[in-house]
Structure formats: C-alpha cells, structure tokens
Amino acid sequence: MIEVIENIRYNERAGFEPCPDLMLVWLTSLFRLRKGTKNNRIQERGEGMEDAKMSGLDALEKTAEISEFKWYIFDIIYEGMEQDGIEKSKFSLDKEDSDAVCFIIRDGSLFVCGRDGEDTRQHRNIYHAVCDFFNRIYENEENKEEAVTRFLIRTLDLPTLMKKPSRSLLRDQISKCQEEIGALEEKIKEEPGKKGEAMLTLNRIYLKGLKEKMEKHHGETV
C-alpha cells in the first residue's frame, strides 16, 4: 500500500496523471477494507487485476458508495486541517462559502472551488479532488505532499472510524437542527399554536441528543 502511495506522489509531483491501475488498486483496497476484507495481497501483487479494475470502476461509478462514507472522508480532512493549524474560516466541507476554499460531495459528484466560488472544478475521483483541495489550501509544496500522503494513509483506518458516528455529520445535523429551531421560534412568535410548540419541543430534544452524542464519541462540546 505504501508503494502505491509513493507512486501516486511521484506522478503528482512530476505533473502526470496518477496511474489508473494504481488508483483502482487503492480504491478497491479502500472499499474492501471498509467491508472487513483482509486479503488485499492479490491486488498488490498484480494478480486478479481484472477483478480489481471492475471493483474499482464500480466504486467510481456508483455514486451511492461515495455519498455513503463522505462524512468520514471529511472527518479525515478536517483532522488534518486541525493538525496543521489551518483556520476554520479558510476552508469549508460540504457547504458553499464565498470566503473559503470549498470541498463538496453532492449526489456522488466531487467539487472543489476557490474563494468567491471562482475556478470551480468537478473531479472524477476522491484522490484528484483531495489533491486540488490541498493545493488551494497549502502554499508550500512540501506541506501539500505531506497532507495528501497523510490523507491516503489515514483512509486505511476507515473501517475503525466508521464504527462510531461521523464528527462532520454530527456537526452538520446539529447546525441544521439549530436552524430549524430558530425558524420555528420565529414562526411561533407570529403564529402561536400547539403544533408549532410540539415540533419545537421535539427539535430541542433531538438537538440535545445530538450534542450528547458528539461529546460522548468525540469529546467535543457544541
């Protein structure tokens, strides 16, 4: 696996597209690890490459697969941003922000755009999108390469990460719930009613549960 990563880094540094077979091996390993499969030596030796290509292409073409674990991909990216001391205001994951570099996975499509939405690019796979995102975030070439390598290695931990709720997903759910509560409170001021009050109570209970889950699994108080 490390050999695959090093080859990808070499091709990226040289300005070439990553080797499709290497990318397919990496993606196939990622999806098989996620399902608990331990035998990846066949792909690494090059045996059964046709099966690897088919699985890799399926992974790229089935948009549901990308959407299913996108929140954990965001967790890994966010973790790296925190580790490198990148300010939260400089990037945005899954949400458009005119003042930040954005990484968005929507309906199976991957988009990266600069500040003010300029130079928006759609990518065919996660690796290219991540490279584009880090390239916009890091000014130093060495720091960018380290971030990409760290991301690729960290994805091997996805099966473990996915055993608990995604930090990014919880943040998104908390944010949306807070917005709904705010909208309900304004509506109740204008149109008081038992239905609105009941909905507000349920949303507050739900929000409390989300915050407790965040603190329990990630030690983060929102």
Protein Blocks (a to p, Z undefined) as FASTA:
>chain_A
ZZmmmmmmmmmmnopacdfklmmmmmmmmmmmmnopablmlmmnopaklmmmmmmmmmmm
mmmlmmmmmmmmmmmmmmmmmmnopafklpcehiacfkbccdddeehiacdddehhiaia
cdfbfklmmmmmmmmmpmblklmmmmmmmmmmmmmmmmmmmmpccfklmmmmmmmmmmmm
mmmmmmmmmmgcfklmmmmmmmmmmmmmmmmmmmmmnopaZZ
